[in-house]
Amino acid sequence: HDGPVVIYEPHSSDTFNYQGYPLWNENIPTACARVEALRSHGYRQEALRLAVSIVRTLKKHQSDCQNMCHSDQPKPGGSTSTTTHSHSVHCNNEGWIGHPLDPIGSLFDTLAEVSLTPECKSLDTYYGSFTTEISNNTTNNTNNTNNSQMTSILHEDSIANNNTNLSVSVVRERPRYQHIVVPGTRDRSETYLTLAMESGLIGLGQQRLMPAGFYAQEKACKQEDRMIAKLQDIELDSTLLSVLRRQTMTLLDGGPFSGLGTGIHPESVPMHTFAKYLFNALLNFDHDLSYNVGLRAMRLPILEDHDDIDDNSIGIHGGVLGRYPRWFTLAHIEMQQCSLASTMLSAARSDINRLRSVLKSSQRNIHSSTQLFKLAQDAFRIAAPVDGGPRHGHLLTASFELGLQVMRMTLSSLNWRRRDMVRWLVTCATEVGLDALISIMQSWYGLFTPTEATGPVASSIMSHSTVMRLSLDFSQQEELSTCARTLALQCATKDPPNCALNALTLCESDQHAFEAAYQIVGDAGSTGVMNSSQLFTVARYMEHRGYPVRAYKLAVLATKGVHISYNGDNHPSINDVHWACALAHGLGKNELSGVVPLLVKNVQCAPVLSDILR
């Protein structure tokens, strides 16, 4: 270089790329630190030239890895798995995104800064205007804030220390860039801006292991978000779009050396956030490529061996079954995975083939029932907008299928949102139509507990509002009612104590079904499956509905199970015993004669007996 700066160039046998340009073969974070040091000391041209050489080195390394991957591909008929759980596969222990030196950010900033249009050159325009509100609790040391502190403010939302609480509100203006051809290049499309973009894409797409520790993982997430935000600020023209397409195809074809390639290490950092940016950027220009990258990035290899794991089994703060290092940011990763799936579902709402592909990928790769439920809700809101917008039938069906999977996932595991999930599925099925409602009632045993099936599910389906919403005729209403009665009898047989009352209510319109439900309750009371309190509740219901004789029979069964000791004047069944006596008295002498021996045998408390006698 001209001038007093002497840059040390390591000796390497691979000093030039295939175009004859010099490369810089050094550890990437160290090399980028040199760029940052040159920039900060005023040697901007030297920093720029070194940055160009580093990006060319990155591209050369990327090309070499791609060639190596192609040479190692299995022969036809071999394994085509997109992930592997062998710990002998290639992995980068040191990720460039999340590195303490932020090498990719430094590289991008160096190349992008020189590409700014003249009106965007000033720092105020580039970084936006900042409104800073400082509240000093103990001292007024904020007046000593130096330039380096203000530089860090540009990159952080808030800064706090023991004496100062500093909050920063950022209002950014989108920078405007221009193409400046790299001096001496033979490729006129190689500009500082294209190299900046390529550095960001290569860094974000690097296959890298999840770093250890909460702070390191959180730092990696924030650096990734900042890098993507910088890429989003670039307005894509034909040149940049060509770079984006080429880099995306290279990343997809990069094998285990790329985070979007095949055969990646199971502990690799997922690419959901990055892939969402690529999907949105490419969607209007290359549909096939955008969906290829989105579907490839949906995977979450760290959980692929644990398909039966749900939210409560996954140690978000304690690792996955202790096999791998602790993934503190797993909840955030699963949110980003859901966001990617939601974006693709929304974009594919009018394309049935792509919609089915995204749906299958979501069902296979999303392991969190909470995130899968959120995805189903997002799809439902788009498919059936409340503001009367156009409906999308295929997307609505996809939403319903996601809801069914959520029900199956949470049936045997606890989830605090289970009640909301059940209600929502009934709402979604109602929007899909009569066939969906009949389907969930016929297959209730794989979706709901007996209590849920006879309670919120059947009662909602049989409500007047559902009939009006679907505009059902008489035959359709009868078909729905028959299905509901069958469900009620099945649930009452499986869980009489919790389902008997709801089953009787659902079967009341059909005499044969009602009699069958009553018989189930009687058998459960005779065998001791239902206790006296539950039998009294059903007996009171039968009297209320105008069946006093049947109520009396159940009351006798319930009374047989009541035992009140000599000091049991506060027994919870006393009121029920009084009611049974009054019911028998009202029916006649024979019925009362049937109850009195039970009272003499089971009630030993004198005050209770005297009250009954009176």
Disulfide bonds with the S-S distance in Angstrom:
none
